[in-house]
Amino acid sequence: MLETQTVQCPYCWESIELVIDHSVPEQEYIEDCEVCCRPIRLVVTVDNEDAYVTALHEDE
C-alpha cells in the first residue's frame, strides 16, 4: 500500500510530499528536497496502518 505524506524540509522549512510504502515496516533513505535540493535523511516507521516520518539533516 502506498500513501502520500507531507513533511517539512529541515533545511528550507518548505513542505514536501513523499510517497510512503506501507509494506516495509522500517525504512531509512536519503531524498533530495524538491525546493532547495539538499539531501534529507528520512526515517520511516510503519505501525499498523500509520506511517511516522522523521526528516533530518543528512549528517544527523
PyMOL Python script that loads the backbone (N, CA, C, O; Angstrom):
from pymol import cmd

cmd.read_pdbstr("""\
ATOM      1  N   MET A   1       0.840  -1.177   0.000  1.00  0.00           N
ATOM      2  CA  MET A   1       0.000   0.000   0.000  1.00  0.00           C
ATOM      3  C   MET A   1       0.887   1.242   0.000  1.00  0.00           C
ATOM      4  O   MET A   1       1.806   1.354   0.811  1.00  0.00           O
ATOM      5  N   LEU A   2       0.614   2.155  -0.892  1.00  0.00           N
ATOM      6  CA  LEU A   2       1.346   3.413  -0.973  1.00  0.00           C
ATOM      7  C   LEU A   2       0.463   4.545  -0.461  1.00  0.00           C
ATOM      8  O   LEU A   2      -0.747   4.559  -0.686  1.00  0.00           O
ATOM      9  N   GLU A   3       1.090   5.492   0.230  1.00  0.00           N
ATOM     10  CA  GLU A   3       0.375   6.626   0.794  1.00  0.00           C
ATOM     11  C   GLU A   3       1.251   7.855   0.671  1.00  0.00           C
ATOM     12  O   GLU A   3       2.473   7.761   0.783  1.00  0.00           O
ATOM     13  N   THR A   4       0.643   9.001   0.444  1.00  0.00           N
ATOM     14  CA  THR A   4       1.424  10.235   0.420  1.00  0.00           C
ATOM     15  C   THR A   4       1.375  10.881   1.797  1.00  0.00           C
ATOM     16  O   THR A   4       0.374  10.799   2.509  1.00  0.00           O
ATOM     17  N   GLN A   5       2.470  11.519   2.148  1.00  0.00           N
ATOM     18  CA  GLN A   5       2.567  12.210   3.429  1.00  0.00           C
ATOM     19  C   GLN A   5       3.400  13.465   3.225  1.00  0.00           C
ATOM     20  O   GLN A   5       4.375  13.455   2.474  1.00  0.00           O
ATOM     21  N   THR A   6       3.021  14.528   3.883  1.00  0.00           N
ATOM     22  CA  THR A   6       3.733  15.796   3.780  1.00  0.00           C
ATOM     23  C   THR A   6       4.665  15.950   4.976  1.00  0.00           C
ATOM     24  O   THR A   6       4.265  15.744   6.122  1.00  0.00           O
ATOM     25  N   VAL A   7       5.916  16.316   4.691  1.00  0.00           N
ATOM     26  CA  VAL A   7       6.900  16.587   5.750  1.00  0.00           C
ATOM     27  C   VAL A   7       7.544  17.939   5.476  1.00  0.00           C
ATOM     28  O   VAL A   7       7.424  18.489   4.381  1.00  0.00           O
ATOM     29  N   GLN A   8       8.218  18.459   6.471  1.00  0.00           N
ATOM     30  CA  GLN A   8       8.880  19.747   6.338  1.00  0.00           C
ATOM     31  C   GLN A   8      10.377  19.536   6.176  1.00  0.00           C
ATOM     32  O   GLN A   8      10.995  18.796   6.942  1.00  0.00           O
ATOM     33  N   CYS A   9      10.956  20.188   5.178  1.00  0.00           N
ATOM     34  CA  CYS A   9      12.396  20.098   4.937  1.00  0.00           C
ATOM     35  C   CYS A   9      13.140  20.705   6.130  1.00  0.00           C
ATOM     36  O   CYS A   9      12.809  21.811   6.559  1.00  0.00           O
ATOM     37  N   PRO A  10      14.142  19.997   6.675  1.00  0.00           N
ATOM     38  CA  PRO A  10      14.883  20.529   7.810  1.00  0.00           C
ATOM     39  C   PRO A  10      15.857  21.655   7.438  1.00  0.00           C
ATOM     40  O   PRO A  10      16.459  22.265   8.321  1.00  0.00           O
ATOM     41  N   TYR A  11      16.012  21.928   6.160  1.00  0.00           N
ATOM     42  CA  TYR A  11      16.909  22.995   5.713  1.00  0.00           C
ATOM     43  C   TYR A  11      16.141  24.275   5.380  1.00  0.00           C
ATOM     44  O   TYR A  11      16.417  25.330   5.950  1.00  0.00           O
ATOM     45  N   CYS A  12      15.179  24.185   4.461  1.00  0.00           N
ATOM     46  CA  CYS A  12      14.475  25.381   3.987  1.00  0.00           C
ATOM     47  C   CYS A  12      13.079  25.539   4.590  1.00  0.00           C
ATOM     48  O   CYS A  12      12.426  26.558   4.368  1.00  0.00           O
ATOM     49  N   TRP A  13      12.617  24.549   5.345  1.00  0.00           N
ATOM     50  CA  TRP A  13      11.333  24.538   6.052  1.00  0.00           C
ATOM     51  C   TRP A  13      10.120  24.498   5.142  1.00  0.00           C
ATOM     52  O   TRP A  13       8.994  24.679   5.607  1.00  0.00           O
ATOM     53  N   GLU A  14      10.328  24.263   3.852  1.00  0.00           N
ATOM     54  CA  GLU A  14       9.194  24.117   2.938  1.00  0.00           C
ATOM     55  C   GLU A  14       8.570  22.731   3.114  1.00  0.00           C
ATOM     56  O   GLU A  14       9.255  21.779   3.488  1.00  0.00           O
ATOM     57  N   SER A  15       7.291  22.626   2.848  1.00  0.00           N
ATOM     58  CA  SER A  15       6.601  21.340   2.910  1.00  0.00           C
ATOM     59  C   SER A  15       6.814  20.597   1.602  1.00  0.00           C
ATOM     60  O   SER A  15       6.686  21.166   0.518  1.00  0.00           O
ATOM     61  N   ILE A  16       7.145  19.307   1.722  1.00  0.00           N
ATOM     62  CA  ILE A  16       7.298  18.469   0.535  1.00  0.00           C
ATOM     63  C   ILE A  16       6.457  17.216   0.727  1.00  0.00           C
ATOM     64  O   ILE A  16       6.221  16.777   1.852  1.00  0.00           O
ATOM     65  N   GLU A  17       6.013  16.652  -0.376  1.00  0.00           N
ATOM     66  CA  GLU A  17       5.161  15.472  -0.328  1.00  0.00           C
ATOM     67  C   GLU A  17       5.977  14.229  -0.673  1.00  0.00           C
ATOM     68  O   GLU A  17       6.717  14.211  -1.657  1.00  0.00           O
ATOM     69  N   LEU A  18       5.832  13.195   0.148  1.00  0.00           N
ATOM     70  CA  LEU A  18       6.540  11.934  -0.052  1.00  0.00           C
ATOM     71  C   LEU A  18       5.542  10.820  -0.289  1.00  0.00           C
ATOM     72  O   LEU A  18       4.398  10.891   0.160  1.00  0.00           O
ATOM     73  N   VAL A  19       5.978   9.792  -0.995  1.00  0.00           N
ATOM     74  CA  VAL A  19       5.182   8.580  -1.148  1.00  0.00           C
ATOM     75  C   VAL A  19       5.790   7.529  -0.240  1.00  0.00           C
ATOM     76  O   VAL A  19       6.965   7.190  -0.372  1.00  0.00           O
ATOM     77  N   ILE A  20       4.985   7.010   0.688  1.00  0.00           N
ATOM     78  CA  ILE A  20       5.443   6.050   1.687  1.00  0.00           C
ATOM     79  C   ILE A  20       4.899   4.672   1.332  1.00  0.00           C
ATOM     80  O   ILE A  20       3.707   4.516   1.066  1.00  0.00           O
ATOM     81  N   ASP A  21       5.780   3.675   1.328  1.00  0.00           N
ATOM     82  CA  ASP A  21       5.412   2.282   1.067  1.00  0.00           C
ATOM     83  C   ASP A  21       5.130   1.602   2.407  1.00  0.00           C
ATOM     84  O   ASP A  21       6.043   1.400   3.207  1.00  0.00           O
ATOM     85  N   HIS A  22       3.880   1.255   2.645  1.00  0.00           N
ATOM     86  CA  HIS A  22       3.475   0.649   3.919  1.00  0.00           C
ATOM     87  C   HIS A  22       3.843  -0.824   4.024  1.00  0.00           C
ATOM     88  O   HIS A  22       3.654  -1.417   5.086  1.00  0.00           O
ATOM     89  N   SER A  23       4.352  -1.426   2.978  1.00  0.00           N
ATOM     90  CA  SER A  23       4.694  -2.849   3.039  1.00  0.00           C
ATOM     91  C   SER A  23       6.042  -3.090   3.719  1.00  0.00           C
ATOM     92  O   SER A  23       6.380  -4.232   4.034  1.00  0.00           O
ATOM     93  N   VAL A  24       6.812  -2.028   3.948  1.00  0.00           N
ATOM     94  CA  VAL A  24       8.117  -2.138   4.619  1.00  0.00           C
ATOM     95  C   VAL A  24       7.977  -1.459   5.986  1.00  0.00           C
ATOM     96  O   VAL A  24       7.742  -0.252   6.039  1.00  0.00           O
ATOM     97  N   PRO A  25       8.114  -2.202   7.097  1.00  0.00           N
ATOM     98  CA  PRO A  25       7.854  -1.628   8.420  1.00  0.00           C
ATOM     99  C   PRO A  25       8.859  -0.571   8.871  1.00  0.00           C
ATOM    100  O   PRO A  25       8.477   0.368   9.570  1.00  0.00           O
ATOM    101  N   GLU A  26      10.132  -0.695   8.489  1.00  0.00           N
ATOM    102  CA  GLU A  26      11.131   0.304   8.860  1.00  0.00           C
ATOM    103  C   GLU A  26      11.995   0.629   7.655  1.00  0.00           C
ATOM    104  O   GLU A  26      12.517  -0.268   6.992  1.00  0.00           O
ATOM    105  N   GLN A  27      12.143   1.919   7.377  1.00  0.00           N
ATOM    106  CA  GLN A  27      12.923   2.354   6.230  1.00  0.00           C
ATOM    107  C   GLN A  27      13.771   3.553   6.630  1.00  0.00           C
ATOM    108  O   GLN A  27      13.386   4.345   7.490  1.00  0.00           O
ATOM    109  N   GLU A  28      14.922   3.674   5.997  1.00  0.00           N
ATOM    110  CA  GLU A  28      15.758   4.856   6.158  1.00  0.00           C
ATOM    111  C   GLU A  28      16.422   5.114   4.815  1.00  0.00           C
ATOM    112  O   GLU A  28      17.085   4.237   4.262  1.00  0.00           O
ATOM    113  N   TYR A  29      16.242   6.317   4.295  1.00  0.00           N
ATOM    114  CA  TYR A  29      16.827   6.630   2.994  1.00  0.00           C
ATOM    115  C   TYR A  29      17.028   8.129   2.852  1.00  0.00           C
ATOM    116  O   TYR A  29      16.513   8.916   3.646  1.00  0.00           O
ATOM    117  N   ILE A  30      17.780   8.512   1.833  1.00  0.00           N
ATOM    118  CA  ILE A  30      18.072   9.915   1.532  1.00  0.00           C
ATOM    119  C   ILE A  30      17.250  10.318   0.315  1.00  0.00           C
ATOM    120  O   ILE A  30      17.207   9.605  -0.687  1.00  0.00           O
ATOM    121  N   GLU A  31      16.600  11.473   0.422  1.00  0.00           N
ATOM    122  CA  GLU A  31      15.861  12.018  -0.709  1.00  0.00           C
ATOM    123  C   GLU A  31      16.127  13.516  -0.756  1.00  0.00           C
ATOM    124  O   GLU A  31      16.130  14.174   0.285  1.00  0.00           O
ATOM    125  N   ASP A  32      16.348  14.060  -1.939  1.00  0.00           N
ATOM    126  CA  ASP A  32      16.612  15.491  -2.079  1.00  0.00           C
ATOM    127  C   ASP A  32      15.317  16.287  -1.946  1.00  0.00           C
ATOM    128  O   ASP A  32      14.261  15.871  -2.425  1.00  0.00           O
ATOM    129  N   CYS A  33      15.419  17.433  -1.290  1.00  0.00           N
ATOM    130  CA  CYS A  33      14.282  18.337  -1.171  1.00  0.00           C
ATOM    131  C   CYS A  33      13.915  18.847  -2.564  1.00  0.00           C
ATOM    132  O   CYS A  33      14.793  19.187  -3.357  1.00  0.00           O
ATOM    133  N   GLU A  34      12.626  18.898  -2.853  1.00  0.00           N
ATOM    134  CA  GLU A  34      12.163  19.380  -4.155  1.00  0.00           C
ATOM    135  C   GLU A  34      12.373  20.880  -4.313  1.00  0.00           C
ATOM    136  O   GLU A  34      12.390  21.387  -5.434  1.00  0.00           O
ATOM    137  N   VAL A  35      12.532  21.592  -3.207  1.00  0.00           N
ATOM    138  CA  VAL A  35      12.644  23.048  -3.247  1.00  0.00           C
ATOM    139  C   VAL A  35      14.109  23.492  -3.239  1.00  0.00           C
ATOM    140  O   VAL A  35      14.548  24.201  -4.145  1.00  0.00           O
ATOM    141  N   CYS A  36      14.874  23.072  -2.207  1.00  0.00           N
ATOM    142  CA  CYS A  36      16.253  23.553  -2.077  1.00  0.00           C
ATOM    143  C   CYS A  36      17.304  22.545  -2.554  1.00  0.00           C
ATOM    144  O   CYS A  36      18.492  22.862  -2.595  1.00  0.00           O
ATOM    145  N   CYS A  37      16.872  21.341  -2.912  1.00  0.00           N
ATOM    146  CA  CYS A  37      17.731  20.280  -3.470  1.00  0.00           C
ATOM    147  C   CYS A  37      18.771  19.729  -2.495  1.00  0.00           C
ATOM    148  O   CYS A  37      19.705  19.050  -2.924  1.00  0.00           O
ATOM    149  N   ARG A  38      18.637  20.000  -1.212  1.00  0.00           N
ATOM    150  CA  ARG A  38      19.579  19.456  -0.229  1.00  0.00           C
ATOM    151  C   ARG A  38      19.118  18.063   0.192  1.00  0.00           C
ATOM    152  O   ARG A  38      17.920  17.779   0.176  1.00  0.00           O
ATOM    153  N   PRO A  39      20.046  17.196   0.567  1.00  0.00           N
ATOM    154  CA  PRO A  39      19.693  15.816   0.917  1.00  0.00           C
ATOM    155  C   PRO A  39      19.061  15.717   2.309  1.00  0.00           C
ATOM    156  O   PRO A  39      19.604  16.223   3.291  1.00  0.00           O
ATOM    157  N   ILE A  40      17.911  15.060   2.369  1.00  0.00           N
ATOM    158  CA  ILE A  40      17.185  14.864   3.618  1.00  0.00           C
ATOM    159  C   ILE A  40      17.253  13.380   3.974  1.00  0.00           C
ATOM    160  O   ILE A  40      16.970  12.520   3.139  1.00  0.00           O
ATOM    161  N   ARG A  41      17.630  13.089   5.215  1.00  0.00           N
ATOM    162  CA  ARG A  41      17.611  11.696   5.687  1.00  0.00           C
ATOM    163  C   ARG A  41      16.232  11.450   6.263  1.00  0.00           C
ATOM    164  O   ARG A  41      15.815  12.113   7.213  1.00  0.00           O
ATOM    165  N   LEU A  42      15.526  10.490   5.680  1.00  0.00           N
ATOM    166  CA  LEU A  42      14.170  10.165   6.096  1.00  0.00           C
ATOM    167  C   LEU A  42      14.171   8.840   6.847  1.00  0.00           C
ATOM    168  O   LEU A  42      14.696   7.837   6.363  1.00  0.00           O
ATOM    169  N   VAL A  43      13.582   8.852   8.023  1.00  0.00           N
ATOM    170  CA  VAL A  43      13.426   7.650   8.828  1.00  0.00           C
ATOM    171  C   VAL A  43      11.924   7.390   8.914  1.00  0.00           C
ATOM    172  O   VAL A  43      11.172   8.208   9.444  1.00  0.00           O
ATOM    173  N   VAL A  44      11.497   6.244   8.387  1.00  0.00           N
ATOM    174  CA  VAL A  44      10.079   5.920   8.299  1.00  0.00           C
ATOM    175  C   VAL A  44       9.796   4.664   9.111  1.00  0.00           C
ATOM    176  O   VAL A  44      10.487   3.654   8.974  1.00  0.00           O
ATOM    177  N   THR A  45       8.776   4.736   9.954  1.00  0.00           N
ATOM    178  CA  THR A  45       8.321   3.587  10.713  1.00  0.00           C
ATOM    179  C   THR A  45       6.838   3.412  10.438  1.00  0.00           C
ATOM    180  O   THR A  45       6.061   4.357  10.568  1.00  0.00           O
ATOM    181  N   VAL A  46       6.445   2.207  10.060  1.00  0.00           N
ATOM    182  CA  VAL A  46       5.038   1.906   9.793  1.00  0.00           C
ATOM    183  C   VAL A  46       4.524   1.032  10.930  1.00  0.00           C
ATOM    184  O   VAL A  46       5.065  -0.040  11.198  1.00  0.00           O
ATOM    185  N   ASP A  47       3.473   1.506  11.594  1.00  0.00           N
ATOM    186  CA  ASP A  47       2.849   0.793  12.700  1.00  0.00           C
ATOM    187  C   ASP A  47       1.380   0.585  12.342  1.00  0.00           C
ATOM    188  O   ASP A  47       0.600   1.536  12.306  1.00  0.00           O
ATOM    189  N   ASN A  48       1.014  -0.667  12.079  1.00  0.00           N
ATOM    190  CA  ASN A  48      -0.328  -0.998  11.583  1.00  0.00           C
ATOM    191  C   ASN A  48      -0.575  -0.226  10.290  1.00  0.00           C
ATOM    192  O   ASN A  48       0.071  -0.505   9.280  1.00  0.00           O
ATOM    193  N   GLU A  49      -1.486   0.730  10.299  1.00  0.00           N
ATOM    194  CA  GLU A  49      -1.760   1.496   9.081  1.00  0.00           C
ATOM    195  C   GLU A  49      -1.171   2.902   9.132  1.00  0.00           C
ATOM    196  O   GLU A  49      -1.317   3.661   8.174  1.00  0.00           O
ATOM    197  N   ASP A  50      -0.514   3.260  10.222  1.00  0.00           N
ATOM    198  CA  ASP A  50       0.034   4.604  10.383  1.00  0.00           C
ATOM    199  C   ASP A  50       1.526   4.627  10.038  1.00  0.00           C
ATOM    200  O   ASP A  50       2.283   3.742  10.436  1.00  0.00           O
ATOM    201  N   ALA A  51       1.930   5.652   9.295  1.00  0.00           N
ATOM    202  CA  ALA A  51       3.345   5.838   8.963  1.00  0.00           C
ATOM    203  C   ALA A  51       3.852   7.073   9.684  1.00  0.00           C
ATOM    204  O   ALA A  51       3.216   8.126   9.659  1.00  0.00           O
ATOM    205  N   TYR A  52       5.003   6.934  10.326  1.00  0.00           N
ATOM    206  CA  TYR A  52       5.640   8.037  11.032  1.00  0.00           C
ATOM    207  C   TYR A  52       6.947   8.358  10.315  1.00  0.00           C
ATOM    208  O   TYR A  52       7.801   7.486  10.150  1.00  0.00           O
ATOM    209  N   VAL A  53       7.101   9.609   9.892  1.00  0.00           N
ATOM    210  CA  VAL A  53       8.261  10.029   9.123  1.00  0.00           C
ATOM    211  C   VAL A  53       9.022  11.098   9.890  1.00  0.00           C
ATOM    212  O   VAL A  53       8.436  12.078  10.350  1.00  0.00           O
ATOM    213  N   THR A  54      10.321  10.908  10.027  1.00  0.00           N
ATOM    214  CA  THR A  54      11.188  11.920  10.625  1.00  0.00           C
ATOM    215  C   THR A  54      12.144  12.402   9.545  1.00  0.00           C
ATOM    216  O   THR A  54      12.852  11.603   8.933  1.00  0.00           O
ATOM    217  N   ALA A  55      12.164  13.710   9.312  1.00  0.00           N
ATOM    218  CA  ALA A  55      13.048  14.313   8.312  1.00  0.00           C
ATOM    219  C   ALA A  55      14.208  14.983   9.039  1.00  0.00           C
ATOM    220  O   ALA A  55      13.999  15.867   9.870  1.00  0.00           O
ATOM    221  N   LEU A  56      15.429  14.561   8.725  1.00  0.00           N
ATOM    222  CA  LEU A  56      16.624  15.043   9.408  1.00  0.00           C
ATOM    223  C   LEU A  56      17.648  15.579   8.406  1.00  0.00           C
ATOM    224  O   LEU A  56      17.591  15.275   7.214  1.00  0.00           O
ATOM    225  N   HIS A  57      18.579  16.380   8.912  1.00  0.00           N
ATOM    226  CA  HIS A  57      19.721  16.760   8.085  1.00  0.00           C
ATOM    227  C   HIS A  57      20.458  15.492   7.707  1.00  0.00           C
ATOM    228  O   HIS A  57      20.374  14.496   8.425  1.00  0.00           O
ATOM    229  N   GLU A  58      21.175  15.503   6.602  1.00  0.00           N
ATOM    230  CA  GLU A  58      21.862  14.318   6.098  1.00  0.00           C
ATOM    231  C   GLU A  58      22.829  13.737   7.129  1.00  0.00           C
ATOM    232  O   GLU A  58      22.969  12.517   7.215  1.00  0.00           O
ATOM    233  N   ASP A  59      23.498  14.583   7.910  1.00  0.00           N
ATOM    234  CA  ASP A  59      24.522  14.096   8.830  1.00  0.00           C
ATOM    235  C   ASP A  59      24.019  13.883  10.269  1.00  0.00           C
ATOM    236  O   ASP A  59      24.827  13.647  11.168  1.00  0.00           O
ATOM    237  N   GLU A  60      22.719  13.960  10.497  1.00  0.00           N
ATOM    238  CA  GLU A  60      22.173  13.717  11.839  1.00  0.00           C
ATOM    239  C   GLU A  60      21.959  12.246  12.073  1.00  0.00           C
ATOM    240  O   GLU A  60      21.506  11.851  13.147  1.00  0.00           O
TER     241      GLU A  60
END
""", "prot")
cmd.dss("prot")
cmd.show_as("cartoon", "prot")
cmd.util.cbc("prot")
cmd.orient("prot")
